[in-house]
Amino acid sequence: MTAKHRLAMALIASLATTASAAGEPVVGLITKTEINPFFVKMKEGAQRAAKLQGARLLTGAGKSDGDNAGQIAAIENMIAAGARAILITPSDSKAIVPALKRARDQGVMVIALDSPTDPVNATDAMFATDNYKAGLLIGQYAKAALAGKPAKIATIDLFPGHPVGIARHNGFLAGYGAAGIGPKTVELAKTPDVVCMADSFGDQGKGQTAMENCLQKNPDINLVYAINEPAAAGVYKALKAAGKEKDVLIVSVDGGCAGVRDVKAGVIAATAQQYPLKMAGLAVEAGVTYARTGKKASGYVDTGVTLITDRKMAGVDSRDTAFGLGACWGK
């Protein structure tokens, strides 16, 4: 960006500050993609909150998960359009940081949704699920469900280096009883009972392929942690094709409507449900407050997680699928 461009952007932002304080605040929402049901629900929550708050919501997204350039373009467009606050689910937690710094240098408040940046303080605040806790809950559940039976575990993960994938994976292993793993563990942990680790990118087809590969390495797998419910659905397809679907316990994270229905059908034993509508709604309120008063949000806001299962285990807090379907997102 040239000095002339920066000066023009700063002037637009200055004018927007005056306009938003006097009238309609402008808040931007940038998601990883437009089509993932999680982000569709997040957008709905933001739109609802903006309407209630009398604000104008700008939206943007990458073309696909990992499209950092698309998110940077959206940030620049929103600054030029007068956004006083930008809410973002960062696709690349490190590469997005310089663009966020430019936004904050121009007086824009930035809130991370769902996924943190690296470093975390590259944003003013974060509104998100405690992903480590989500993993912890399904790990505790799996431990109770296996009832002392030796585990041969496959972890069907996200992709290398993503903080959400790391937090869920490590939380699961800690919940299952692994020692020396905590919320600040920065690499994917591995324990002796983990016989296969593979990436799915949160995709059903890739989750199926990952599970097929794991079964080739170790056909005796009896417990699978899946990063999300699309990946878990792929895992189940692979197991069913191998005639092993009744022999393997699958646990996952997300709580989307399709995933909760899979829990009800017995495809997934349990899932940890998160709440994107709440994430976005609270963040829009914070953005409007900043635009009107100059008061910034700060720190981490936990938007909650609930274990969903119809096979309750003693000592593990959970709700049934009736509750999950009432609180889920997506079709």
C-alpha positions, -999 to 999 in steps of 0.1 A, spaced: 0 0 0 15 34 -10 17 64 14 -9 82 -7 -32 52 -4 -27 51 33 -34 88 37 -67 84 17 -77 54 38 -70 73 70 -91 102 58 -120 80 49 -117 63 83 -117 97 101 -148 108 82 -165 74 90 -157 78 127 -177 111 128 -205 96 107 -209 64 128 -208 83 161 -235 106 148 -257 80 131 -255 45 117 -224 26 129 -207 5 104 -194 -30 114 -177 -55 92 -178 -93 94 -152 -114 75 -156 -152 76 -133 -179 62 -159 -189 36 -195 -181 25 -208 -216 23 -198 -235 54 -230 -237 76 -211 -226 106 -202 -193 90 -236 -190 74 -251 -191 109 -225 -166 121 -235 -142 94 -272 -146 103 -263 -138 139 -244 -107 129 -272 -95 106 -298 -99 133 -277 -81 159 -268 -53 135 -305 -47 127 -314 -46 164 -285 -22 171 -294 1 142 -260 -6 125 -249 -13 90 -232 -47 85 -206 -52 58 -197 -88 50 -169 -106 32 -151 -139 31 -123 -158 15 -131 -179 -16 -121 -210 4 -107 -220 38 -71 -207 38 -77 -177 14 -57 -151 33 -55 -127 3 -92 -127 0 -96 -118 37 -70 -90 34 -89 -75 4 -121 -76 25 -104 -58 54 -92 -30 31 -126 -26 14 -143 -24 48 -119 3 61 -126 23 29 -163 18 34 -161 33 69 -162 2 92 -153 12 128 -151 -24 139 -141 -56 120 -150 -91 132 -129 -118 116 -125 -156 116 -88 -157 104 -80 -183 78 -43 -179 84 -36 -169 120 -1 -155 113 -3 -141 77 -34 -120 85 -16 -101 113 0 -72 93 -34 -64 77 -51 -63 111 -23 -40 124 -30 -16 96 -66 -16 104 -60 -10 141 -35 18 134 -64 36 116 -86 33 147 -106 2 137 -114 -22 166 -107 -58 155 -123 -88 171 -114 -124 163 -143 -148 161 -139 -186 166 -102 -187 158 -74 -167 175 -46 -149 156 -10 -156 163 -1 -137 184 -34 -135 201 -29 -98 209 -30 -89 172 -67 -83 178 -84 -62 205 -105 -91 217 -117 -127 208 -152 -141 210 -150 -179 206 -156 -214 218 -131 -227 243 -119 -253 218 -96 -270 243 -126 -275 266 -147 -288 236 -120 -315 231 -117 -322 268 -154 -329 270 -154 -355 242 -122 -370 255 -138 -375 289 -169 -390 273 -148 -414 252 -129 -425 282 -161 -433 301 -177 -450 271 -148 -474 266 -151 -483 302 -115 -495 307 -112 -512 273 -77 -506 257 -80 -479 231 -65 -478 197 -71 -442 186 -72 -424 153 -72 -386 153 -87 -371 121 -73 -336 124 -77 -303 106 -44 -292 90 -9 -285 103 -5 -255 126 -41 -243 129 -47 -232 166 -83 -246 166 -72 -280 154 -44 -281 179 -67 -271 208 -94 -296 200 -69 -325 194 -50 -318 226 -81 -312 247 -94 -346 235 -62 -364 245 -62 -346 279 -98 -355 285 -90 -391 277 -64 -390 304 -31 -382 288 -6 -364 311 14 -334 304 -10 -318 279 -27 -284 286 -44 -255 269 -10 -239 261 5 -270 244 13 -256 210 19 -287 190 -3 -317 183 3 -342 211 6 -379 205 3 -407 231 11 -444 228 -26 -453 222 -28 -430 192 -21 -454 163 -29 -430 134 -30 -392 129 -42 -378 96 -55 -344 83 -90 -339 69 -92 -301 64 -126 -304 80 -139 -320 48 -161 -351 45 -144 -366 15 -109 -360 29 -121 -373 63 -131 -405 46 -98 -409 28 -79 -402 60 -98 -429 78 -93 -454 50 -56 -448 52 -57 -452 90 -75 -485 87 -49 -498 63 -22 -489 89 -42 -504 118 -74 -522 112 -80 -526 150 -88 -489 156 -117 -487 181 -119 -449 188 -118 -420 165 -116 -383 173 -127 -361 143 -120 -324 142 -156 -316 131 -188 -334 120 -182 -334 83 -150 -352 89 -168 -375 113 -193 -383 86 -165 -392 63 -149 -414 90 -182 -433 93 -184 -439 56 -150 -454 56 -158 -476 86 -191 -487 70 -174 -497 38 -150 -518 58 -178 -534 79 -165 -518 111 -190 -491 118 -204 -509 149 -170 -516 164 -157 -480 165 -167 -451 187 -166 -417 170 -166 -384 189 -164 -349 173 -169 -312 177 -192 -285 163 -229 -291 170 -243 -283 136 -278 -296 128 -265 -324 105 -240 -334 131 -265 -336 159 -288 -357 137 -258 -380 132 -255 -382 170 -292 -391 172 -288 -418 145 -258 -433 163 -233 -423 136 -214 -401 161 -215 -411 198 -211 -375 211 -202 -340 199 -193 -308 216 -217 -281 204 -205 -245 199 -226 -214 192 -216 -192 162 -248 -171 163 -240 -160 198 -204 -153 189 -214 -130 161 -242 -113 180 -221 -104 210 -193 -92 188 -215 -69 167 -229 -54 200 -193 -47 210 -185 -32 176 -215 -9 178 -206 2 214 -171 11 202 -184 30 172 -208 50 194 -187 55 226 -151 46 218 -151 19 244 -132 -11 232 -138 -47 239 -108 -66 253 -96 -100 262 -114 -133 256 -151 -139 257 -161 -176 260 -193 -182 241 -199 -217 255 -198 -253 246 -221 -282 255 -216 -320 251 -244 -335 231 -252 -372 233 -281 -396 238 -258 -421 256 -252 -403 289 -221 -413 308 -218 -410 346 -196 -381 356 -197 -363 323 -221 -334 319 -241 -336 287 -275 -327 271 -295 -349 247 -301 -344 210 -334 -328 216 -315 -299 232 -289 -300 205 -314 -298 177 -330 -268 194 -296 -250 195 -279 -262 164 -270 -244 132 -271 -253 95 -296 -275 78 
